[in-house]
């Protein structure tokens, strides 16, 4: 029986072999097909399936273009919001610093010089509000920067709000009163620079004329005055103002940043002019210092190579080391790190303050030859020659991509995450700080690691973290705190600070992305944010900061910061306005959204001021 079974099997095999041979199919063809199948199976189970979160299925979201008339109407609504806020300030708080929009009182929290009025001057000019502007002039004319109470004038805030506001008002109006008062204020602040390094002190006693001594400084507070002092020097012809700006630039350009990957740490020794920690961030304590590298370069006619190199070094380090993707929604975010000895820890905290960064990247893509840096005499990998080998490797990996594309993709992805932190909340307003979900089964994914995998996949789909995402919708049946906590796992982040302080950074980036890419989605996202502000933050006299934005019943706080009128409403107005009245090629915004004009130093000025 076994012999018969063997004969039958052999006969069947011969028939199959003969049949396949007649069809032109050989053993070699069968072997190749089996091998190819095994290869596909292996690829799927060892790479593609495991990488599903890096290349998720994309959803097409349609953003209607809307008519120019609709956008003009929305710009008019923002102007009305400004008038509501400023008239409330005029009626109830002028000439004090800020309005308390719930109690209808006032507060002098920034020197008592009427910061809301000064901070709002250029917004009024851009909106064509001549009556409001004229009513503010008396407070400028009578301003006394040496009140008996001015024993601790904060240098950083005074420069960006008051000095920046006066300079921008001068640039837009050519009113010499603004220039002269800016010159007077800068002279009153000059004791801040009485340090052995040349970095400014935290505060100044303008009444008695000396700086408040300290030995340590925060990065943002010592490196956010170069734009203001350079432009002031240009319009007054005073070398001492220009020297303030060039001294700070030179200190940072010559600083040893080998241990920090070419990026400025957040704390500095004011005596020696050296960094004193290895905490790296684009958020609180650091943001505007990084911002002023490229902006100083652009404002001075793209001739300040030192600031250009510093911008490229800091952005390269951030892209290589501080950009991450959340595990489920693929949200791209920027975070901070701290190094102690041989150990570097990443916080995975994402701040609202960091939401200026995507706009800065988009500005760089728009204004710099990022894929042709040789035209300005720069080799991107050579900028890492003084760095540690691990940082040098990151520069070499960047060279495998189009630098312009990387910067734009990062800008779009981070800006979308900024928007989603708003859209995810019942209030429609974004929390000040969130903690992105990492660790455990999720692990952590650096963006550049995902980008290299995406490149190897043959650019399958959109770059990681860039494709449009819809807002998170929680489970309405989750009623207990534990149920809500479990439900929020799908959101990919927890909320550390539930407050929305009327901040501008997110809409600032929307405005720059709209102007540089022409993608209408940024206008729609800005409109959604403005509607939430109107719905939640408006009071009878102004607008209030908001707590518990993740609740259906948020709580209003008795505060209306001057930057809400100087920045938030200005950027929203410019975002919806059809005409480009502040072209990015001709104007550069300081960190308080005060536009300063692009200029070039004459040959005489270069020689007199020692500008290389």
Secondary structure by P-SEA (a helix, b strand, c coil): caaaaaaaaaaaaaaaaaaaaaacccaaaaaaaaaaaaaaaaaaaaccccccccccbbbbbbbbbccaaaaaaaaaaaaaaaaaaaaaaaaccccccccccccccccccccccaaaaaaaaaaaaaacaaaaaaaaaaaaaaccccccccccccaaaaaacaaaaaaaaaaacccaaaaaaaaaaaaaaccccccccccccccccccccccccccccccccccccaaaaaaaaaaaccaaaaaaaaaaaaaaaaccccccccccccccccccccccccccccccccaaaaaaaaaaaaaacccaaaaaaaaaaaaaaaaaccccccccccccccccccccccbbbbcccccccccaaaaaaaaaaaccccccccccccccccccccccaaaaaaaaaaaaccaaaaaaaaaaaaaaaaaaaaaaccccccccbbbcccccccccccaaaaaaaaaaacccccccccccccccccccccccaaaaaaaaccccccccccccccccaaaaaaaaaaaacccaaaaaaaaaaaaaaaaccccccbbbbbccccccbbbbcccccccccccaaaaaaaaacccccccccccccccccbbbbbbbbcaaaaaaaccc
